[in-house]
């Protein structure tokens, strides 16, 4: 083991666990390869094996020990310093060495390899939680049989590059799409292309595949290449749209308002964090006590809350208030909505909504509607709206249509 902090190698003194690691399902699926023969719980010496680290364990698969090609599995626990043989299940890969492999958060994937007779082109995934193998469906144009190649994961795809076919070192690249189970060849012939090679190192960083070294059949290489991959397509954010879907959905809500005789459903937590007014309304002791009294005391179901009646606000305007609370925006900015919405924003102490409404009203106010806006502001004691109307009137005192209105 190499300690990066101390820059020193240490030989780990392992101890073997006499119990092989297994799963409770001992039945193999149709077409499964035979399970490896159980032997020592310490793996034999080998090369060309697959190895990954998962959950503080070093997991090993297959390889060649000098006389046999293998498909056994072992794990080394870094805490107990113990080897355990794994009795994997499912569609185990056949014996092989030198496949390409890649790992994500839950699986290790292996592709290709060599079994001493033929090169492989098959593709498998192993669930690292259950140690269950699955042969991946392969449509499209898969890589030709090969070994000593490299694989990397990027987005929803796995990229395979290079390797040895048994007769030539390869310089082609293939991509496997996990959503469609489809292989396709990637055009990597533009620019300064690497020569064909095996035993290379490949790694994805940001949105590029980096390739270093390898063997071209004559020379050991130390060159370094970068291939720009297509940027991962990130879906646009959907949080606002998803939150908006909660409005007035009884099955997803926990508070009901009664507005103009109609019920409107909402979520207490969202209203409370978005509005101090609703936080006090919904979570203050006084409100809880009034609800309990309305329910008739402790005889009512404690989970039941009667509708909260709201007066002096219309049904469509309160829906607009909720739209703002859930999405931080309003889609309808007409004066017919903006004026009563500004009045509601003052009542519910929603300063940003008030500013949005004021900005829109200033753009839409005219000599034809200013008097009506002023009267509405006075009737509802909407100070901000009244200021807008007075400001417009003072600027247009010389316009007789304003005074006539």
N, C-alpha and C positions, 0 to 999 in steps of 0.2 A: 504494500500500500504506500502511495506517495502522498506525503503531507505537504500541501501547497504553502502553508504558513512557514514551516521549518525547512522546506525544500529538501526533504530527506525521504529515502525509501526505508520501509520497515517490512520485514517478513512476518506475515500473520501466522501465528501458531494456531492452526485449526484443530478442532475436535469434531469427531463424527457423531451424528445422531443415528442410532440403529433403527430408527423408525422412518420409513419412507413417507414423504408428504403426499397425501392423496385426497381425492374428493369423495363424497359419500356415494356418488353414482358410479358404480363399477362397470356399467354396461356401455359398450362402444356403439357408435352409430354405424349404419350400413355403409360398407365401403371403407371403414377405417383401416388404417394400417395397424399391424400388430404392435402392441405396446413393447417398449424396450425391456430387455431382460433385466431383472433386478440383481444388483450386485452390491458392491461397496457403496456406502453413502457419500464417499469422497470420489469426485469424478476422476477418470483416468486422464493422463497427460494427453493433450490433443492440440490441434491447431485448426483454423478455419471454422471456428464455432461462432454462434451468435451469443452476445452478452449484453445485458441491459441492467440498470439499477432501478428498482421499484420498491417503494415503501421500506427503505433502508435494508433492502436485500439485493444481492447480486444474483441474477438469474442467467443460467447458461443452457444452451441448446445445441446438440449435434456436434459436428466436427469430424476430424480424422485423427485416429490415435497412432498411426503408423502401420496398422494392419487392418483396421476396420473403419468403415464409415458409420456414423452413429446418428441416432435421433433420440437419445435420452435427454432428460432435463434435470437440472440441479439448481438449488438455491443456496446461497451463503448468507447467513444472518450476521450482519456486522456487529450487532449487540452481543449475541451469544458466541460469535465466532464458530458457528456450527454449520456444517454442510448437511443438506437433506436432499435425498432423491425425490423428485416430483413424479407422481403417477398422474400424468396429464390424461385428459379424455378428449373425446370428439374426433375430428378428422385429422389425426396426426400426420405431419409431413413424413415422407419416407426418409431413409438415411441420406445424409448429405454433408458436405463441407463447403465452405466458402460461398454461401448465399449472400445476397444483399439484405440488409434489414434496416428498419426504422421503428421508432417508438413514439407514441403519444401518451396522454395521461392514463389510458386504460389498457392499451393493447401494444403488442409488438408484432410487426409485420415482416415476413420473410418472403423473398422472391428468388427463384432460380437456385443455383448451386450445382454440385457435382457429386455423383454417388459411386465413382470409380468405374462406371461403364458409360454413362451418358450425362450430358449437360441437361439442366432442368429449366423449365419456363413457367412452372406453376407458382401459385401465390397463396399464402396462408396468413391468417391472423390468429393470435393467441390472446385470449382474455386473461390479463395478469391477476385478476381477482379470483377467478375460478380455475385457471389453467385449463381452459377449454379451447381446443383448436378448431378452426373453421376454414375450409378451403373457399377462397373468395371467387365469386363468379367473375368470369373474364369475357367481356364482349369487345368488339372492335379489333384493333391491331395490337396484340401484346408483343413484348420484346421477344426476340428469338432466344432459344436456349443459351444460357451463359452462366458463368460464375466469375468470382473475383471482381464483381462490379459494385456499385454503391447506390443506395437509395436515400432520399430525403423527403420529409413531409413539408408541405407548404399550403396553407389554406385547407381546402377540401380535397387536395390531390397528393399523390406520392409520385416523385420523379425518380426514375432509374436511369443511370448513365454508365456507359462504358462496359468493361468486362472482357472476358476471353471466351470465344466460342469453341475452342479446341483447335482452331486453325488460324484465327486472326484476332488481334486486339481491336476492340470496337470503340467507336467514337459517336455512337448514336444515343439519343435520349427519348424516353417514353414517359408519358404521364398517365396515371390511373386516377380516374374521377370516382371518389367514394359515393357520390350521390347517384351516379348512373351506372356504376360498375363497368366503366368503359375505358379501355386502353386506347391511347392515340399517340402517334409519333410526333415529337416536337422538333420543329425545324431549328436546328442549332448550327447551321452552316454559314451564317453571316458573321462577318468580322474575322478576327484572328482566332481560328478554331484550334482547339487542342488536337493533338494527334491521338490515334487509337491507343488505348492503354487499359491495363488491368491493375488491381491492387492499389487503386487510387483512394484518396481521402476526399469526401465531398461533404459540404455543410451549407445550410441555408442561413443567411443573415439578412435581416430586413426583407427586401424583395429581390434578392439575388442568390444564385447558386454559385458557390465557390468550389473550385477543384484544384487540388494540389497533388503533384507527384504521380507515382505509379510506375509501371513497367511496360515498355512498348515492344518487348520481345528481343530487344538488343541492349537497351540502356535502361538503367534506373533513372527516373526523372525527378527533377525538383522544380519544375515550372509551376506557375500559379495563374489560374484563369477565373474570370467572373462572367457569369451568364445572367442577364437581367430577365427575371421571370415577370409574367403579367401580374400587375398589382391585384391583390385579393379584392374581390368585389364585396364591399361591406354594405349591407342593406341600409337604407336610410333610417334614422331614428324613428321609432313608432310610439315612444312613451306618451306623448301628448294625445295621439289618437286613441291609444289604449285606455288612458285615464278618462277620456271623454265618453268612452263606452260604458263607464260606471254610472253615469248620470241617469237617474230615473229608472234604474234596473232593480226592481224589488228584491229579486233573488240574490243580488250582490250588495245590497245596502242595509244599513242598520238604523236609520233614522228617517222619519216621514214627516213632511210638512203639509199643512192644509192651506192652500192658497186659492182664494175665490171658489171654495167648495171642492177643489180638485187636489188630489194627493200628488206630491212630488217626493221622490225617494233620493236619498243621498247617503254619504258616508261620514260618520262623526269625526273620524281621525283626520280625514282630508280637510274638512271644514275647520277643525280646531287649529291645525297647524297653519292654515292659510289666512285665518281671520280671528283676531282677538275677540270680536263681537260674538262669533259663533262658539269660540272656546268657552267664554263665560256662560253663554246660553246653554250649551250642551253638557258642561262638566262642572258647573258651580253647584254648591250644595243646595242653594235655593231652587234652582231648576229641578234638581233631582227630587227635592221634597214636594214641589208642586206636581210633578209627574206622578209620584207615589200617591198623593192625595186624589188626583184625577182617576188613578187606577183603583182607588178604594183601599189603599193601604197594602198590607202584606198578603191579602187574599189573592192578589193578582200574580201571575207568572212574573218572576223577577226579570226575565229576559224581554218582557213585553213593554213597549213604550208607546203611548197613544200619539197620534199625529200632533205636531206643534203648529198651532194656527198662527199665520202671519197676516197682519192686516196692513192696509195702506201700500200694498205692492201688488201688481197684477201677476197673473200666472205666467205669461210669456216673459215678463221682465225678470221674474225670479229665476226662471230657467236660464236667462242670459247671465245672471249673477253667478249661478252654479257653473255655467260654461267658463266664465272667467276664473273662478276659483280652481277649477280642475285643469285648465289649459293655459292660464296666464294671458289670455288674449280674447278678443271678441271678433266674430266674423262679420256681423251686421252692424255697420256704422251709420245707418240712416238716422236722420233727426227724429223720426217717429220712435225709434228705439233709444237713441242716444240721450234724449232729454229725460225720460223716466228712468233710464239706467243711471244717469248721473245722480238723480235724486236718491235712488236706491243705494248708490255707492256711498253717499254721505251718511245715510242711515246706518249702513252696515260697516262704516269706517274703513272703506277699501280705497286707500289713497291712490294707488296706481290705477285702478279702474276709473276713479274720478278723473285723474289726469288724462287718461285715454279719451274719456267722453268729452272733457273740456276741449281738448285739442281738436276733436272732430267737430264739435259744435261751433268753435271759432271759424272753422273753414266753411261751414254750411249756413251760418246765420246770415240773414238778409233783412232788408226793410220789410219784406212781406211777412216774416215770421218772428221778428224780434219782440214785438209786443206780447204775442202768445207765450213766448219763452219766458218773458219777464213775469207775466201773470202766474205761470206755472211755478216759477221759482218762489214767488211770494207765497203762494198757496201752500207749498210744501216746506217753506223755510229753508230752501236750498241756497245757501249763501254763495257758494261758488258759481252756481248757474246765474244767480241774480247779478253778480259782479260782471259776468260775461255780457249779459244783456245791457246793463247800464253803460259799460265801456263802449259797446257798439252804438247805443243811443247818443252818448255824448260826442262821439266822433261824427255823427250824422245829424246833428241838430238842424243844419240848414236844409235837410231833405224833408220837404213837407209831407211826403208819403209816410214817414215814420210817425210824425205827430198825428196824422189822420188815422193811422192804424191804431 
